Amino acid sequence: PVAVAASKAAPAAKVAARTASSDDLKLISGIGPKLEQMLQKRGLSLAAIAALSDADAAKLDADLGLDGRIARDGWVAQAKKLAGG
């Protein structure tokens, strides 16, 4: 019965739990599971993305072949908001 109750957690609780994870890069619009894996392999967290300079973001974008996606989707601004800054 406990497992059943836990599996029926309110959707809002699930969203809150996901939001609380500082390393869930998928919270940034434009980042899916595969891209999240690539970024995490490079050691990037929300805080690290939030701290990227324009030049660093452009270099990362070029290294990953994202064709301007980081700037277009506003990853740095989104990460700052999600990281609490």
N, C-alpha and C positions, 0 to 999 in steps of 0.2 A: 504493500500500500504506500509506503514512503516513496518508492521509486516512481510510482504512478503519479503521486502528488507533485514530485519534483519535475516530471516530464510535462506537466500541465501548468508550468509557471506562466504567469501573465506575460504577454508580449512586451509590455512596457519594462518589466523586470529584465527581460533578455536584452532589450535595447540598452538599458542602463548598464548592465554588466559588460556589454560589448564596448560601450562608450568609456567605461572605466579603464579599459586596457590601453595603456599608453603605447603599446607596440602594435596595435591593430592598424596597420597602414591602410587597410581597406576602408577605413573611415574617411579617407581623402577621396573625393570624387575623382574618378579617372584611374584609380588603382584597384585592380582585381587581384585574385589569388596568385596568379603567375607573376605579375609585376611585383607584388608584395614580396614573394620569395626572392626575386632578383635583388630587390632593395635590401632585404634583410641579410642576404649573403654578403652584401657590401658593408654591413654593419650599421645600416641606417635605421633610426627610430623616428618617431614623430618629432622629438626634440631636435634631432640632427637635421631633419628636413626643414624644420622651422628656422634653424640657424643658417641655412644656406644663403650665401650671397648670390646676387644675380649671375655673377661669373661662374660660381660653383654650380648653380642650378643649370646653367647653359652647358657646362662641361659634362655634367651627369646626363643631361638630356642627349647630348651628342654621343656619349659613350654607350648609352643604352639604345640609341637609334630611335628615339621617341618623336622626332620631327616637330619639336616645339611644344609637346604636350604639357611639360612641367609649367611653363609660363602660361600657356593657353588655359589650362585648368586651374591655375592659381594654387599649386600645391603648397608653396611656402606660406602663403596667407592662411590657407586652410589648416595647415599643420600648427601654425602659431595659435590659431583660435582653439584647436583641439588640445594643444599642450597647455592651454591656460595663459597664453601670453599675448 
